């Protein structure tokens, strides 16, 4: 099938694209939702990772694919597990984004997303897909996180931590570390505190700098800054 991939810049959406390709599908376009203000890096969103959104435009160049983006006007208005159409909800922004992309690419048949454990997120992606007559492809759904993490490394995903928010993860120690460097430490945190190895509990967010999908270029960061946000 011809697939449009929802991308956040993180490892999960990237790995699901690799699985789509492995199972014979073709990624023909990318889609991303970002904050209304370019000065905002992270939204309080139940659905979308926006940390690192300034770099997403580079993904299109790295993959040689068109990128469709929409600013998030809505919020997490409808917070029940089962989603119903709700005015001013951020899910409707995703619908509008994918509807526009499908209009531009009528050949699109499916949507790739990086859902692993969140019923909330997966149900909403499937709801939007059903309204647009598209198939939802979430190959990582409910797979063991240790195995997924190891598979990402084996597939050659080069990603770094760009946000940490869990016991045992320190901004000045772990931000900027890559997945391979963090592997054993995250296994340790799982054992000590029950952390999710893939960060499904919001423990951390990542940014992919290189992977087998990046056939035209890779991303290099010259410098980085560290912010500590207090609740």
C-alpha positions in Angstrom: 0.0 0.0 0.0 0.9 3.6 -0.5 1.5 5.1 3.0 1.7 8.5 4.6 3.7 8.5 7.8 2.9 10.5 10.9 6.3 11.6 12.1 7.3 13.3 15.3 11.1 13.1 14.8 11.3 10.4 17.4 12.5 6.8 17.2 9.0 5.1 17.3 7.5 6.8 14.2 10.8 6.2 12.4 10.9 2.5 13.3 7.3 1.9 12.2 8.1 3.4 8.8 11.0 0.9 8.5 8.5 -1.9 9.4 6.1 -0.6 6.8 8.8 -0.8 4.2 9.9 -4.3 5.4 6.3 -5.6 4.9 6.1 -4.3 1.4 4.5 -0.9 1.8 5.8 2.3 0.2 6.1 5.6 2.2 5.1 8.3 -0.2 4.7 11.3 2.1 5.3 12.5 5.7 2.9 14.4 8.0 3.6 16.3 11.1 1.6 18.5 13.6 3.4 21.3 15.3 2.6 24.1 17.8 0.8 27.3 16.7 3.7 29.4 17.8 7.2 28.8 16.4 8.5 30.0 19.8 6.9 27.0 21.6 8.9 23.8 21.6 6.6 21.5 23.6 2.8 21.4 23.9 0.8 19.9 26.7 -0.7 17.4 24.3 -2.0 13.9 24.9 -1.5 13.0 21.3 1.6 14.5 19.7 5.3 14.8 20.5 6.3 18.3 19.5 9.8 18.6 21.2 12.3 19.0 18.4 9.7 20.1 15.8 12.0 22.7 14.3 14.1 19.9 12.8 11.2 18.0 11.1 11.6 19.9 7.8 15.0 18.3 7.4 13.4 14.8 7.4 11.8 15.5 4.0 15.2 16.4 2.6 16.8 13.3 4.2 14.1 11.0 2.8 13.4 12.8 -0.4 9.7 12.9 0.3 7.0 15.6 0.5 6.2 16.8 4.0 2.8 18.1 5.1 2.4 20.1 8.3 -0.4 21.7 10.2 -0.3 23.8 13.3 -2.2 22.4 16.2 -5.2 24.7 16.9 -7.1 22.4 19.2 -6.4 20.8 22.6 -7.1 17.6 24.4 -10.8 18.4 24.8 -12.2 14.9 24.6 -10.2 12.9 27.0 -12.2 9.7 27.2 -10.6 6.5 25.9 -13.1 6.2 23.1 -13.0 9.3 20.9 -16.1 10.9 19.3 -15.9 13.9 17.0 -15.3 16.9 19.2 -15.0 20.5 18.1 -11.7 22.2 18.9 -10.0 18.9 19.8 -6.4 18.3 18.5 -7.6 15.1 16.9 -9.5 17.2 14.4 -6.2 18.9 13.4 -4.8 15.5 12.6 -7.9 14.8 10.5 -7.5 18.0 8.5 -3.8 17.4 7.9 -4.3 13.9 6.6 -7.4 14.9 4.6 -5.3 17.6 2.8 -2.4 15.2 2.2 -4.8 12.6 0.8 -6.3 15.2 -1.5 -2.8 16.0 -2.8 -1.9 12.3 -3.0 -5.1 10.3 -3.9 -3.0 7.1 -4.1 -2.5 7.1 -0.3 -4.2 4.1 1.3 -2.7 3.9 4.8 -1.2 5.8 7.7 1.9 4.8 9.6 2.1 5.8 13.3 4.5 4.9 16.2 1.9 3.7 18.7 3.3 1.1 21.1 1.2 1.1 24.3 -1.2 4.0 24.4 -4.8 2.9 23.7 -5.7 6.6 23.8 -3.4 7.5 20.9 -4.0 4.4 18.8 -7.8 4.6 19.1 -7.7 8.2 17.9 -5.5 7.5 14.9 -7.8 4.6 13.9 -10.8 6.9 14.3 -9.3 9.4 11.9 -8.3 6.7 9.5 -11.8 5.2 9.4 -13.3 8.7 8.6 -10.8 9.1 5.7 -11.1 5.5 4.5 -7.5 4.7 5.3 -5.8 1.8 7.0 -3.9 2.3 10.2 -0.5 0.6 10.3 0.9 0.3 13.9 3.2 -2.7 13.7 4.8 -2.0 17.2 1.4 -2.2 19.0 1.8 -4.0 22.3 5.1 -5.5 21.4 7.7 -6.1 24.2 9.6 -2.9 24.7 12.9 -4.5 25.3 12.7 -6.3 22.0 11.5 -3.2 20.2 14.4 -1.1 21.6 17.0 -3.8 20.6 15.4 -4.0 17.1 15.7 -0.3 16.6 19.4 -0.5 17.3 19.7 -3.5 14.9 17.9 -1.6 12.2 20.5 1.2 12.4 18.3 3.9 14.0 20.6 6.7 15.3 18.7 8.8 17.8 19.5 10.9 20.8 17.5 11.9 23.9 16.1 15.4 23.7 13.9 15.4 26.8 14.1 13.4 30.1 11.3 13.3 32.7 11.9 10.3 35.0 13.7 9.2 38.1 17.2 8.2 37.1 17.4 10.4 34.0 19.3 13.6 34.5 19.3 16.4 32.0 23.0 17.2 32.2 24.0 13.6 32.1 21.6 12.0 29.6 20.4 14.6 27.2 22.2 14.2 23.8 23.1 10.5 24.6 22.2 8.1 21.8 20.1 5.0 22.0 23.0 2.6 22.1 24.7 4.5 25.0 21.4 4.6 26.9 20.4 0.9 26.4 21.8 -0.7 29.6 20.9 2.3 31.7 17.2 2.2 30.6 17.1 -1.6 31.3 18.5 -0.8 34.8 15.8 1.9 35.4 13.1 -0.6 34.3 14.3 -3.0 36.9 14.7 -0.4 39.7 11.7 1.9 39.1 9.5 0.1 36.5 10.3 2.7 33.8 9.3 1.9 30.2 12.3 1.1 28.2 10.9 2.7 25.1 9.7 5.8 27.1 6.0 5.0 26.7 5.3 6.6 30.1 6.8 9.9 29.0 10.2 9.1 30.6 12.0 10.6 27.6 11.7 11.8 24.0 14.1 11.2 21.2 15.2 12.7 17.9 16.4 10.6 15.0 19.6 11.8 13.3 20.1 9.0 10.9 18.5 5.7 9.8 18.2 3.5 6.7 15.3 5.7 5.4 17.6 8.7 5.2 19.0 8.0 1.7 19.7 11.6 0.7 21.3 13.0 3.8 21.6 12.7 7.6 21.2 15.3 10.4 24.1 16.6 12.4 23.8 18.9 15.4 26.5 21.5 15.9 25.5 22.4 19.5 22.7 21.9 22.0 21.3 23.7 24.9 19.8 22.2 28.1 16.7 23.6 29.8 15.3 22.3 33.1 11.6 23.0 33.4 10.1 22.9 36.9 6.5 21.9 37.4 
